[in-house]
Amino acid sequence: MSALAALLEGFRHVQITRYTHMAATTIILYDHFLTFDGEVEHVWKARWSAGKVMFIVNRYYTLASVVFNNYGFFGRNFTDGFCKIFLTWQGWTGLVACILAEIILQMRVYAMYSLNKTVLVVLVTTFFASTGVAAWVMQSVLSKIVPKAIHLPDGTSFCMPIGILDHFYMFWIPMLVFECLLCGLAIARAVSTFRFGRGGASNWGSARRLIIVLFRDSVAYFLVICATYLTCLLTWALAPVTLLEVPVTFSVAMSCVLANRIILNVRELGAEPVLSQHSQAAQHIRWHSSGNPIL
C-alpha cells in the first residue's frame, strides 16, 4: 500500500470513528428525551434509594462523558499531552460505564432472589473478580501506549494510540462472562417464579405481567450487550488500531440506555395496580428491604 493510500485509509477510519461516536451519542440523547417524563415521574418524585442513585449516576455520568468525548473527537490543535489525558479518560470511562450497568443488574438479580445472601456473595465475588481482571488489562495497556496527536487536513485533530498491546481484546472476556452469569440467574429466577405461580399460587394473574417484564428485559439486555461486547472483542483482536474506537462508544451507550430502562420498567410497573399485595407469586420476589425499594 502506498503512503498516499495509507493516509487516505487512515483518514477514512477517523471519519468512521467520528460518525459512530455521533451515532452512539444520538442514541443516548434520544433515549433521554423519550424517557424524561418517566424519569421525572418515577425517579425524581420517588424517595431516595439505591436504585434512584444508580439511575441518576448512570444516566448523567454517561451523558457528561459522551459530551467530553465529542470534544475529543472533533476538537482542534491537540497536543500529545492532551491526547494522553483523553485516551486515559476514554479507557477508564468505558470500564466505569460497564460497571454502573452491572451494578444495576446485580441489584435487580439480588431483588429477584428475595435478597438472598448466598446470591449476593456470588454476585459480589464474581463482580470484583471480573472487574479486577478487566481493570488490570486496561491499566497494562494504557501504561504502555504512546499518544500521538494527528492533525488532519480539515483542521481538526485526532488522538492516535501507538503501541497497543496484543492482549487488549482480553478486556472484554471477563465482562462477557459476568454478563452471562447475570442473565442466567435472572432467567432462572423468572422461570422458577413462573412455575411457582402456575403451580397454584393465588392471584397469579396479578404477578404474571411482572414475570414477563423480568424475563423480557433480562433476555433483551443480554442479547444486545453480549452482541456489543463481542463486537468490541473481535474488533480489538482483528481490526487495525485506527478502528478500535468504533464499537466502544456503542458499548457505553447501550449499557447506559438498557440499564436505565430496566429501572424505569420496574418502577413504571410498580406504579400500576398490577400486583396484588396478597399475591403469593408477587411475594415470591421481594423488591423491598425494610421499606426501601431496591430498584
N, C-alpha and C positions, 0 to 999 in steps of 0.2 A: 504494500500500500504506500503510495507516495505521500510526501509530507502534507501536500495540499488536501489530499483525500482524507488523511487522518485528522487534519484540522477541521474540515467540514463535518466529518462524522462526530467529532468531539462537540462541536457547536450544536449539532442536531440533538445529541444526547442531553446537553444542557437545556435545550428548549423543551425536550420531552419531560425532563425532571421538573422544570418550572410549571408546565401545563398540568402535570399530575398533582403537583402540590396545590395549585389553584383549584383543581377539581376536588381534592380532599377538603380544602378549606370551605368550598361551597357546600359540601355535604354537611359539615358541622354547622355552618351558619343557617342553612336551610332547615335543618332539624331544630335549631334553636327557635326559629320563627314558628315552625309547625307546633312545637310543644310548649311555647312560652305561656299560653293560657293555662295549660295543665300544670306547669311549674308553679305559677302563682297560686293556683287553687289548692294543689295537693302538696306542695313543698313549702312555699313561703308562708302560707297561712297555718301550716301544721306546727306543732310544738317541736322543739329541738330534740333530735335523736341522732344516733349514729348514722342512720340512713340518710337523714337530711344533710348532715355534714358531708358525707361522702358524695352525695349528689352535687352539692354546690362546688366542692373542691374539684371533682372530676369534670364538671361542666365548664367551670370558668378558668381553671388552670390550663386545660387543653385549649380553650379559646385564646387565652393570652399567649400560649406557646406558638400557636399557628400564626398569630399576628406578627410576632417577632420573627418567626421563620420566613414569613413573606418578605420582610426587610432583608433577611439574609440571602434570599434567592434573587431579589430584584434591585438590591442596592448598588451603589457606585463607589469607586475609589476605596475598595477594601485593602487592608494590609494583611500580611501573613499573621500578624499578632491577632487581629480581629478574627481571622479565619480559624485560628486555634481555639479561641473562645467559642465561636459559633459552632464548630464541629463537636466540641466537647458538650456544649449545651444540647445540641441535637441528639447526641448519643444517649445522654442521661435522661433527656425528656422522653424519648421513645420508651425507655425502660420504666420510667415513672408512670407514663400513661397505661402501660400494660399492668403495672402493679395496682393502680387505682381500680381498674376494671376487675382484676382478680380478687381484690378485697371485697368489692361489692358482690361478686359471685359467691365468695366464701360466706358472707353474711346471709345470702339467700339460702345456700345449702344448709348452713347451720340452723336457720329458722325452720327449714323444711323438715329437719330431723329433730324438731322439738328441743333445740338447744342441748343436744346430746354431747356430753363432754368427750367421749371417745372420738366422735366425728370431729370435734373441734381440734383435738390433739393431732389427728391425722391430717387435717387441713392445714393447720399452722406449721407442722413439721415439714410437710411436702412443699408448702409455700416458701418457707425460708430456704429449703434446700434448692429448689428450682431458681428462686430469685438470686441466691448466692452464686450459683454457677453462672447464670446469665450476667450478673454484675462483674464477676471475675473475667469473663470473656470480654465484656465491654471495656473494662479497665486495661486489660492487657493489650487490646488493640489501640485504644486511644493514647496510651503512653508511648506507642511506637510510631504513630503516623506523623508525617511531616506535612503541615498545612501549607497550601500554596494558593495565593490569590491570583486568579486568572482574569485578566482584563480583556473583555470581549469587544468585537468591532462595533456593537451597538452602544457602547459607552458604559455598560453595566459590568459588574464583577461577579465572579463565581468562585466559591471556595472548593478547592480540589484536594481531597486527602491522598497523600502519596505514601506508599509503603504499608498498605493494609495487610495484616497477617492472613495467611490462608485459612485459618480456623475460625474466622469471623462468623461464618454461617452457623456455627455451633451455638451461637447466642439464642437462636430460635428453638432449638431442640428441647431444652427444659421447659420453655414456655408452652410448647405444644403438648408435652407430656402432662403438665399440670392442668391444662385446659381439658384434656381427655378425662382426667380424674374428676374434675368438677362436673363435666357433662354426664359422666357415668353415674355419679352419686345422685345428681338431680333427677335423671331419668328413672333410676331405680326407685327413688322415693316416690316419684309421681305414680309409677306403675303399681307399687305396693299399696299406696293410698287409694288408688282407683279400685284395686281388688278388694281392699278393706271395705270400701263403701258398697261395692257391688255385692259383697258378701252378706248384706242385710243391715247395714247401718241405717239408722233412722234419718229422715230428711236428706237422703243422699243427693237428691236433685239440686239442693241449695249449694252443695260443695263441688258439684261436678264441673261447673264453669271454672272454678279456681284451679282444679287439677289440669284442665285443658290448657289454661293460660300458662301454668308452670311448665307443662310438657312442651308446648309450642315455643315459648321463649327460650327454654334450655336448648332445644334442637336447633332453632334458628340462630341463636348466638353461637353455638359450637360450629355449625356449618360455615358461617361467614368468617368467624375468627380463625378457624382451622385453615380455611382456604387462603385467607390473608397471610397468616404466619407461614404457611407452606410456600406461598409465592415469594415471600421475603427470603426464606431459607434457600430456595432454588436460585433466586436472583443473585444473592450474595455468594453462592457457591459457583455459579456458572457465568454470570454476566460480567462485562467489563466494569471497572471501578467507576466509570462515568455514569453508570446506570444504577448504582447501588441505592440511591435515594428514591428511586421511582416508587417502589411498593411500600416504603416505610411510612410515608405520610398517610396512606390508607389504613395501616395498622393502628396508628394513633386515632384517626377519625372514627373508624368502626368500633374500636374499643370504647371510645367516649360515647358515641351515639347509642350503641346497643346496651351498654351498662346503665346509662341513664333511662333508657326505655324500659328496662327491667324494673327499676324502682317506680317509674311512673305507672306502668301497667298494674303493678300490685296495689299501689295507692289508689288509683282510679277504681279498681275493682273493689277495694275495701270501702270506698266511699258509697258504693251502691248497696242496696238491701238484697244482696245476692246470697250471702252466707248466713244461715241461721245460727244464732249463738248456741243453740242447743243441739246442733248437728254433730253427731259423733265423728263423721268424716272431717268436718271442719276443725273439730278439736284435735284430730289426729295430727294436724300441722299447727304447732303453737307459734304464732307470729309475734308474741309479746313476752317480755320478761319484766316482771314487777311493774306492769302497766306501761312500759316504754316500748314503742314499736321498734323492731329490728330494722325493717325497711320502710 
